Amino acid sequence: MLRPQLLVTIGLILLYLAGAGVAAWLLSRLARVLLLRLTHALRSEVGERLALISTRPLGLVGFVLFLYVGRAYLAVRPEYRTASFLPYLDRVNFLLIVFFLTLWVDRIFGVLFDWYLRSLAKHPSFDPQFLSLFRYAGRITIYFVAVTVALGHFGVNLTGFLATAGVASLAIAFATQETLSNMVAGVILMLDRPFQVGDRIEVLGTPLIGDVIEIGTRSTKLLTLDNTVAVLANKDLVASRIINHARPDPGVRVRVTLGVPYAADIGRVKEAVRAVIAEHPAVLPAPPPAVYLTEFTETQVRLTGIFTIADLREAVKVKDEINTAIIERLQTAGVFPRQPS
C-alpha cells in the first residue's frame, strides 16, 4: 500500500494542478475580454481575430507558469529539495512553454499574413500561390527557431547541426539554381510591378506581344495575338526590355503612311485622310486623329496619320481598312489616278 505521506503529496499535486488549470482558464477569459474590448474600441478586424486566437495559447502559457510556481514551491520544501523528479519537471515545463509559445506565434503570423493577403487581393498581379511560399518560409523559420532554442536549453551542441543545415542549403541552392533564379526574379516582378495580370505587354527583341494571364513562382504566361500561350521564365523577363501597352491607358496608337505628289493640294489631302480615319468605328475619339507631313522625297511628300484604337489585336485589320478607304477617297478626289478597267 502507498504510504499516507505519499497519498497526501499526490493529492496536493492533483489539487494544485486543478487549481492551476482553473486559474489559467480564468486568466485566458480575462485576457479575451480585455483584448476584445480594446479591438472594438480601435475598430480593428484583424485585432479581433488576434484576440480570439490568443485566448487558448494564453491560457496554456498561464498554466505552465503556474506549474513553474508549483515547482519552485516544492524546491524550497525540505522533504522535496533533493527529489529526483524536479529536474525532469523543469525540462517538461520548458518544452511545454516553448511549444505553446511557438503555436501562438505561428497563429499570429498566419492571421497577419491572411490580412495582408486580403489587402493585396485588389492587385491581380499578386499570385496567391506565389505569396503562399512566403507563408511557408515564415512558418519554417518560426519552428526552426523554436527547435534551436529548445536544443540550446538542453545543452545540445548546435554547431554541427547548423553546419549540416548550411551545407544542405548550399547543395539545394546549387541543384535548384535555375528555379531559385526564377523565383527571385518573380519576387522582383512582384515588388517592381512593371505589369499585372490583364496588361498587354511587348517583349522587345522578340516577336512576343500578348496579354498577361498569370504571374507564377517560376514563369509568366502570355496570351499572344495568335491566341497561343507563351511561357516566359521570370529571370528572362527581368533582363528584358518590356513595353506595357496598357499603361497609362490601354489605347494603342497606330500609324498609317502614304505618299502624295507635290502637285496635290496637301491641305485637302490631309483633311481627307483625317476624315477617313475619324469615320472608322474602331478609332477612339480621344485623342483625336491627326495627320502630319513627315518627309520629303524626290517625287512626293509623305504624310503620316496617327490614331488610337482600343485593341491591339485589331490593329492590322483597322490599318488595312483605313488604307483602303484612303485610296478610294483620294481616287475620288483625283489625287490618285484610278487604274484603267
Secondary structure, DSSP 8 states (H G I E B T S, - for coil): ---HHHHHHHHHHHHHHHHHHHHHHHHHHHHHHHHHHHHHHHT-HHHHHHHHHHHHHHHHHHHHHHHHHHHHHHHHSTTTTT-THHHHHHHHHHHHHHHHHHHHHHHHHHHHHHHHHHHTTT-TTS-HHHHHHHHHHHHHHHHHHHHHHHHHHTT--HHHHHHHHHHHHHHHHHHTHHHHHHHHHHHHHHHH-S--TT-EEEETTSS-EEEEEEE-SSEEEEEETTS-EEEEEHHHHHTS-EEETTSS-S-EEEEEEEEEETTS-HHHHHHHHHHHHHHSTTB-SSS--EEEEEEE-SSEEEEEEEEEES-GGGHHHHHHHHHHHHHHHHHHHTSS-----
